[in-house]
């Protein structure tokens, strides 16, 4: 064998051995890397809650009016609302219409862009279910739920900050000059546009503005109610009562924990839940009731002949700064009243079978203002009714 042929033989042998070793090592490593990192898009349901939201599918083309729920929500899609509209995005584990990962409620005068929503394909993967959202303007509430065996995380961007969040509940209010980011439950790492950072835990908020201003951990509005999200049994924090008949129990609607008030029958009935507070609120400057309500069914028109039989009524009993006792009401109904029916000024008509968000005026501006909140009662009244209430918060701000 000549030297040249010998060198060629050695070269072929070494190259062949190298390729063999590379394939023997590389293929298993490649397969392993694929199993660990492969992801697929989550199933996303976008539905109008109130009014007519707009949607730009995939971030391209014109905005279309969203009048019915749709599952066609690709990455890059933009959801926009005017003052009278609200929308709800529900994110599901791929190929599952029951395992909910997150809900994102878009309030009025807001715009949200969905960058991506992906989940690992294989159970061996250490990755979390992951969302990336941009709140371009307005108010958005984001709730991340823990999936079986895997965490759900999200990156939330606004013009003024980027937040990394885990399982919990968060609220974003993005304005032209600043963003207010609030952690209701969970934790968040927040980075401002100039790189300043802060870590927030439950019941904390921060305000990010343009420029290199420091981020501060501020107290969020304090929720005076216990178990207002109804993630625990009703008996946690609430006293159940009824007159004649009716039931109230926790349920879930599109991944949203809620209290359901239900009765089928003839003749007056009332069922409700009450939470005794006896909370001194004189040091607060703001007191706002927040809740979501859905009237599924009612057989009375309006709130009945006397105006007192709404399918959902919220009652707050309080004592004012002079020692006088007062009662504040707000009711919801979904069918038009008869011409002879009486309606109180505190009753409000809402669309049937549609989630509606309600935020009261600042109750501390009542004349005279409250000094002691004695109790909060939520009840359904009428003959046949079926209604849901969720996210009940009595938010007090110093």
N, C-alpha and C positions, 0 to 999 in steps of 0.2 A: 504494500500500500504506500503510495507516495505521500509526502508530507502534506500536500494540499488536500488530498482526499482524506487524510487522517484528521486534519483540522475541520474539514467540512462535516465529517462524521460526528466529531465531538460537538460541533456547533448544533447540528440537528438533534443530537441526543440531549444537549443541555436545554435547547429551546423546547423540545418535546416534554422534557421533565418539568420545565417551568410552567408550560401550559397546563400540564396534568395537575401539578400542585395548585396552580391558580384556580382551575376549575373545581378541584376537590375542596378547596377552601372557600373560594368566591361564591359558588352556587349556594351552599348552605347559608353563608353570611348574607347573600342577597335575598334569599328566601326569608331568612330571619328578619332582615331589615324591612322587607315588604310586609311581613306579618305584624311588625311592631308599629309601622308608620302609615299603612294604607288607610285612607278615610273615604267616606262617601257623604253625599249631601243629606241633611236631615229633611224630614217631611214637614212642610210649613203650611199652616192654614191661616189665611188672612181674611178677616171678616169685619164688616162694618158694625159698629156698636151703636152709632148715633149719626144721623145725617147721612151725607154721601162723601166719604173720603175719596181721594184721588190716588192712582197708582201708576207709576212708570215701570213697566215690566222690564227687568234686566238693566234698568238705567238708560234705556234707549227709546227713542220715539216720543210720542205725545203721552200726556197723562190721560188716563181713562177713568171714568166715574165708576166707583166700586159700589154696586148696589146689592150684590150677592156674595157669599163666601167663595173663595177660590183657593185651590191647592197649587196653582201655577205661580209660584213666587221664587223665581231664580235669583241667584246671587247678583248683586248690583241693583236690585229693585228699590224704588223710592216710594214711600208712603207719605202722603201729605193730607192735612186736614184744615178746614176753615173753622171759623168760630163755632159753628153748629155741628161739627162732625167729630167723631172719635172712631178709632179702629183698634183691633186686637190681633196680634200675631201670636200664634201658638206653635211651638217647636216640639216635634215628636222624634223619638228614636226611630231611625229609618225602618220602614216596613212595619211600623206599629202605630195604630191610631189610638192607643190607650196609654202608652208610656210617655208622659209629657216631661220635656226637659226644661222648658222656659215659657213664660208668657210675657209679652211686651205690649203694654197699653199705650197708645198714642192719643194724647188729649187734643183739644181744639187748638187751632193756630200753630200747628207743629209740623215738622218734616223730619223723617227718619230714613236713613239709607242702610240697607242690609248688605254688608260686604261679603260675609260668608257664614255658613252654619253647617258644620261637618262633624261627623262622629266616626270613631274607629270601626273598621270592618270586622276585625277579629278580636275575640275575647282576650287574647294574650297581650294585646297592645296596652301600654301604660298610659296612653294619651287620654285626655278628658274629652267629653263632649264640649265642643267649642263654638262660640258665637263671636262675631265681630260686627259691631253696630256703630253707626255714626249718627248722633243726634245733631242735626244741622241747625235746628231751631225749635223752640217750644218746650213742652213738658212731656216727659215719657217716664213711665214706671216699669221697671224690669224686675221680674221674679224668676230666679233660677232654682229649679228643683233637683234634688239628688236622684239620679237614676240608679237602678239596681247594680251595685258593684262598681260604679264609676262616677267620678265627680263631674259636675257641669261648671264650666268657667266661661267668662266672656271678657272681651276687650270692648270698652265703651269710649268712643271718641266724641269730642265736641270741638268747636273752634278754639277753645281755651285750655283743654286738658285731655289727658288719656287716663282711663281707670282700668285696672285689672281687678276683676271681682270673681268671687266664688259663690257657692250656694247661699242664697239670701234674697233680700228685697231692697231695691235701690230706686231712687227717684232723681231724675235729671231735669233741670230747668235751664235751658240755653237761651241767652239773650244776645243782643248785638255786641255788648261790651263785656259781658261776664257770663260765667256758668256757675250755678249753684248745684252741688252734688251732695246728696243725702243718703246715708246708709241707714235703712230701717232695721234690717237684720243682716248679719254676715260681716264681712270685712272687705276692704278695698285698698289697693295701693294706687295713689293718685299722683300723676306727674303733670306739672304745668307746662305751658308752651315754651318757657325758658329753661326747663329742666329741673325746676324746684319740685320736691316730692314730699309726700306725707302719707301715713297709713291711718285709715279710719276704721273704727269698729262700730257696733250697733248704736243707734241713736246719736250719731255724730254727722256733721256736715262740714263742707268747706266751700269757699267761694274763690274761683279762679278768674283773674282778670288779665287783660292784655298787659304785657310788660313783665318785668322781672320782679313782681311782687311776691312775697312769701305766702305760702299756703298755711292756713291756721285751722286747727281742729276746733270747730264750734259745736255747741250743743244743738241737736236737732229739736224740732218741736216735740214736746213730750206727749206721748199717747197716754191719756189717763185711763183708758179701758184695758181690761185683761181679756185675752182670747178673742179680740175683735176680728181676727183673721179666720177664726173657726177651724184652725188646724187641730185643736184639741176637742174632746167631747163638749157638748153644750154646757154641761154641769160645771166645767172649769170656768169660774168667774161669773156665770149667769144663773139666775133663778128662773125656771120655766113655770108659767102659769097658764091656765086656760079657763074660759067661761063657756059652758055647754059642751063644746067639742072642738077638735082640731089637734094637730100635731106640729111640733117643730123639732127638727133634727139636722145634724150636719150632713152635707152631701158634697159632691164635686161636680162642677159644670165646666167642661172644656179645660180641665186642669185647675180650676179656680175653686178653692174651698169656700163653702157658703153655708148659711143657715137657710133651711127650707121651711116655709110656713104653709101648711096644707090643710084643707078641709073641703069635703063634698057634703052638701046637705041643704036643708031648707030651714029658714029661721035664723035669727041672729046668733053668731058665735064669735069668740075672740080667743086668740092664742098668742102668747108673747114671751119674751125673755126680758129680764130686768137685772141691771147691775147697780148695786148700791155703792156709791162713791164717797159721799161726805167729804169732798176735797175742797180745801180753801184755795180759791183762784185769784185772790186779791193782788198777788204779786205778778200776775201775768198781764201782758198787754194785748195778747191775741188768743182767742179760743175759737177753733173752727171744727165743725163736724164734717167728716169725710166718710163717704160710703159709696158702694156700688149696689144697684138694685135692679131686679128684673121681675116684671109681672108676667107670669106665664098664662094665667087664666083668672077670670073673675066673672060672676054671673050678674052682679049688680051693675047698674050704670053709674059712672062716676064714682062717688063715695057714698051712694045711697041717698035716700030722700033727705035725711038730716045732715048729710055731709060728713058724717063721723065714721063711716064704714069703708075706709080705704083698705085695699089689700096689703098695704104696708104703711105704717105710721111710726115715726120716731118721736119720742117724748122725752124732754129733759126737764126735770124738776130742780129748781134752784132757789136760793135765798139771796136777795139783793143786799147791797151795802147798808141799807137802812133797816134790815131785818124782815122785810116783806117777802112772802112766798109767791113764786111765779111758776108757770108751766109754759114751755116752748114746744111747739109742734111743727112737724113737716110730714106731709103725707104724699103718697104716690098712687095713681090709678091709671088704667090703660084703656078704658072705654068711655066714650063721650057721655056726659050726664044728660038726663031728660031735662026739658025746659023748666019743669017744676021743681027739680032737685036743687037743694042748697049746696053751695060750695064755699068752704072757708078759704080765706086768702092764703093760707099756708099749704093748701093742697096743689099738686102739680101733676099734669097729665104727661105720661111717658109712652113711647111706642111699645106695643105688646110684644112679648117674647124677645126683648132686646135689652142687653145690659146698658145701663145709664149710670154715669158718675155724677154724684152730687157733692158739692162743697158749699157749706153754708157761708153766710156773711160772718164777720167777726162778732161773736156773741158778746164780747167785752164792750161793744159799742151800744148795747141795749141801754135804754134809759128807764130806770137806773140800772147800772151794770151788775152782773152777778158777783157775789162774794163767796158763795158755797154751792158747789154742784152736788146736789143730794143723790140723784139717781138718773140713769139713762135706761129707757124702756123702748124696745122695738116690738111691735105687734101687728098682727093681721086681724082685720075685722070685716065681717060681712056674712054671707051665706055660704057660697062656694068660692074658694080662693086658692091660688097656688102662686107663691112668690118666693124669690131668693134675695138674700142680702149678703154682701161680702165686703171685706176690707173696711170694717167699721172702726173709725178712729176719732177720738176727741182730742185734737191736737192743741196743746197749750204752749205758748211761746212767751218767754220773759222779755 
